[in-house]
Amino acid sequence: MTSVTQLVAFGGVVLLGAMSPGPDFAVVVRRSAVSGRGHGMAAATGISVGVFAWVVAAATGVAALLAASAMAFTVVKVAGAAYLLYLGVRALRAALRRGGDLTFDAPDPGMQGAWAAFAEGLLTNVLNPKAAVFLVALVPQFVSSGASLPDILVLSMIALTGSAAWFLVVATIVGTLRKVFARPAVRRTVDGLTGAALIALGVKLAGSGNP
């Protein structure tokens, strides 16, 4: 049974990992700025569910198999890089075509609805093999290979809660500034910057070596 001290330490490390800049952060910021706080929160929830799944995979050995298999790791890496490039190019295209007065409540072209935002957050996280590598190294420090299902679920829920807390705060802060982001110039800037960041992260992921 994992002690309370270990659980707190695990939650702290996961939270620090969530706070580090990356594709998850870029997706939540863009979703919140372009589509509003609700869609940003939906993306944040999708990311958190992805973190939950990775912790379960790491605790049960599935993520270790992925990290150890060059072919499986490469497949996930290429898929993740392609998805980030897709998101980045779409954001840049949105930045280039926006003009005139914008209605902030209008749905973002091609990604309508909270479920689409949730799926975007989920795919961004689960298609990131670096999450597998990070958690494969982290989880065994807090749970043994023969851990019980309750222990695994507790760790997974802590990871989900910590990630959700951080990204919901980000979505709330950015969403609260919706009047600022409703300005065409600001919105184009957000699309351009997040698009460039997602493309850079996709290229970096594609060029990264296997563990």
TANOR-V63384 format. One record per run of one state. SS is the DSSP state (A for helix, B for strand, O for the rest). FROM is the first residue (numbers start at 1). TO is the last residue. If there is no record, write none. Layout:
BEGIN
<<SS FROM TO> <SS FROM TO>>
END
This chain:
BEGIN
<<O 1 3> <A 4 19> <O 20 22> <A 23 35> <O 36 36> <A 37 60> <O 61 61> <A 62 68> <O 69 69> <A 70 97> <O 98 113> <A 114 126> <O 127 128> <A 129 139> <O 140 148> <A 149 176> <O 177 177> <A 178 181> <O 182 183> <A 184 207> <O 208 211>>
END
